[in-house]
Amino acid sequence: MNEMVTKTEDNRIINLQFRVNEEEMKRIKERQAQVEILNRSAYLRKMALNGICIRVDIKELNKAGYLLSSISNNMNQYVKQANATGSIYLEDINYLKEKYSELIQVYGEVLSQLIKLDESIN
């Protein structure tokens, strides 16, 4: 491996160079694409320093974020209405409880997948 010293804007002054064959380059490109790191230097640096790159794409996490936002909006609207009218509706409370339970279930699924991921790495 060759080293060259050159100062850059981000204070990285050592340039590492190494050679790979065509098959290795193909695998590097495939793995880089899998974790969606566009900059090859950033990908190789991350792999060299950490030994692993993981892209977590859990659809349940997106669903949980949506539910959390929805519940927050509904609760804000409900509180405003309750303050304005001075009354509370059991139907509204049950709806919020139902959505909250759904959110807890989705977060449980996300947590389960993250635990599986952690177990597969360690």
N, C-alpha and C positions, 0 to 999 in steps of 0.2 A: 504494500500500500504506500502510495506517495503522499507527502504532506507539502503544501505550499502555504506560506503566510501572507495574507492580504487582509487589510482592515476593511470592514463593511459598515453600513449604517447601524446594524444591530450588534456591533462589537464582536462579531464572529470573525476571527482573524486567521483561523487555520482551515485550509481547504483540503479535504480528504478525497482521494481518488482511488478507485479500485476497479478491477476488470471482472466482467461476468460473461458467460457464454450466452448464446441466443435463447436456450431453454430457460436459463436463470432469469434473463431479462423479461421473458414472457411471464414467468411466475411473479416477478416483482410487479410488473404492470397489472396483472390480474389481482393480486392482493391489494395493491394501491387502489384500484378501482372499487374493490369490495368495501373498503373503509372510507371511500369517497374523500380522500385527501388529494387535491389537485396538484399540489406542488411536490415534485419528486424529492427535492432536498428535505422538505419538512417530513415527508413520509420516512425516508431513510434515516434521518436524524432521530425520529421518534422510535423507530425500530431498533436502532443502535443503542439508544439510551434506556429504553424501557423493555425492549425485547418483545413487545406485543402492541398491536393496535386493534382496538375493538370499536366497531360501529354498532351502537345499540339502536335498533329500530323496532320498537315495540308498539304495535298499533293500539294496544290497550292504553298506553301512556297518553297518546293523543286523545283517545276517547275520555280518559280520566280528566284531562285538562279541559276538554269541552264541557264535561259534566260539572266540574268545579266552577267554571265560569257561569254556566247556566244556573246552578244553585245560588251562587253569589248574587246574580242579577235578580233572581226570583225573591231571595230573602230581602234585598234592598227595596224592591217594589212592595213587598208585603209589609215591611216595617213602615214605609212611608204611608201606605194605606191605613195601617193600624193606628199610626199617630194622628192621621187626619180624621179618621172616623171614630177612633176610640174603641173599635170592636175587633175581635179576632174570630176567624172562621176555622172550625175543626177541619173542614175539607182542605183548606190551604196548608194547615200544619201537616196533615197526613200526606199530602202531595210532596212537601219538602222532605219528610221522613223517608218516603219511598225513593226519592232521587238521591238522598244522602246514603241510603243503604246500597243503592246501585253503585254509587261512587266508591264506597268502601269495598264492595265486591271486585270492582275493576282494579283498584289499587292493590288488592290481595293478589290478583292474577299477575300484575306487573311485578310485585315483590317476588312471587314464586318464580317467574322467569329470570329475574335478576339473580336469585339464589342459585338456580340451575347454571346460569352463566358463570357465576363465581366458582361453583364446584367444578365446572369443566376446565377452568383456567388453573385452579390450584390443585 
